[in-house]
Amino acid sequence: MTMSQNTIKIYQAPLQGATDFDFRKALAESFGGIDKYFIPYLSYGKGREIKKSQLREVFPENNGSLPVVPQVLFSDQAELFDLVTILIDYGYKEINLNLGCPYPMATNKGRGAAWLEKPEALNEILQQLYSKSFPVKFSVKMRTGMTNDQDAQAIFAILNQFPLEELIFHPRTASQMYDGKANPQLFAEAISQVNHPFVYNGDILSVADLQNLKTILPDQNSWMIGRGLLINPALAAQLKGEIFEPKALRKKMKEFHDQLLEAYSARLIGSGHILMKMNQFWSYFSQSFENPHKAMKLVKKSSNLLKYNAAVVEIFRSF
């Protein structure tokens, strides 16, 4: 194991609906390798209500002793201060500000990546935030811009004025969503412009992906991984140098799946609900098998839990 593998930091990215507390717990217990788990964003819905499903994610009892960081999605000062206060009341010591969510349902309301086009407003809200002396550290997760990948320049200049814990940078525009490729060159160019600990996020799906990134970013040691861990939950451990013999890895993957299914079965009401959740899980997880299309087809065809369990046995045996 090289020195860089010893010092490497891996963060689990927040993906709404996918990386929930049951997933985080199963990931930690089955494979580990994660230095921080970022909780999908807390935000206001209609009538300034927070969805119960979002609040459940930040309940301390649902996160045990895991090193978790909650994230907030906000459109104005009132929303930001309220959400921060709620999280401080739950005992959190670090909160991540979402300036990267690319989905129109967020950006149309001035949330997420929409902030990347409002540097003056962002400056104002951060001035207010830091003037309150909240007993908590703040970090930021952002993209390069809404449609222009140069929007980030003005944002970096503003963020540099504040004592952020770290800055997580996903080098894609919001308009790209998750299409095309993240552009590590933009990250490389930004290193000299950013005064904070800097974390790379985007398209790390394998050990080879990280090795390729290291050729462009040789001194980079902090990485955030989203879809890569949903596809292959062993990825963080592998990136830190752990070697899994194929048969043993397959067995651990099955145990991981079973723990997740058991957790969802205990929490969700009705087989339809459980199957929907597992379908979503398999839309990523199937890609770790030799024939993802066939695996996904078997899962989708399962009309009840009995058929689903048989399909899973078949997938692990044949694919």
Stockholm file with secondary structure:
# STOCKHOLM 1.0

chainA/1-319         MTMSQNTIKIYQAPLQGATDFDFRKALAESFGGIDKYFIPYLSYGKGREIKKSQLREVFPENNGSLPVVPQVLFSDQAELFDLVTILIDYGYKEINLNLGCPYPMATNKGRGAAWLEKPEALNEILQQLYSKSFPVKFSVKMRTGMTNDQDAQAIFAILNQFPLEELIFHPRTASQMYDGKANPQLFAEAISQVNHPFVYNGDILSVADLQNLKTILPDQNSWMIGRGLLINPALAAQLKGEIFEPKALRKKMKEFHDQLLEAYSARLIGSGHILMKMNQFWSYFSQSFENPHKAMKLVKKSSNLLKYNAAVVEIFRSF
#=GR chainA/1-319 SS CCHHHHHCEEEECCCTTTSCHHHHHHHHHHTCCCSEEECCCBCCCGGGCCCHHHHHHHCGGGTTTCCEECEECCSSHHHHHHHHHHHHHTTCSEEEEEECCCCHHHHTTTCGGGGGGCHHHHHHHHHHHHHTTCSSEEEEEEEEESSCTTHHHHHHHHHTTSCCSCEEEEEEEGGGTTCSCCCHHHHHHHGGGCCSCEEEESCCCSHHHHHHHHHHSTTCCEEEESHHHHHCTTHHHHHTTCCCCHHHHHHHHHHHHHHHHHHHHHHSCSHHHHHHHHHHHHHHHGGGSSCHHHHHHHHHHCCSHHHHHHHHHHHHHHC
#=GC SS_cons         CCHHHHHCEEEECCCTTTSCHHHHHHHHHHTCCCSEEECCCBCCCGGGCCCHHHHHHHCGGGTTTCCEECEECCSSHHHHHHHHHHHHHTTCSEEEEEECCCCHHHHTTTCGGGGGGCHHHHHHHHHHHHHTTCSSEEEEEEEEESSCTTHHHHHHHHHTTSCCSCEEEEEEEGGGTTCSCCCHHHHHHHGGGCCSCEEEESCCCSHHHHHHHHHHSTTCCEEEESHHHHHCTTHHHHHTTCCCCHHHHHHHHHHHHHHHHHHHHHHSCSHHHHHHHHHHHHHHHGGGSSCHHHHHHHHHHCCSHHHHHHHHHHHHHHC
//
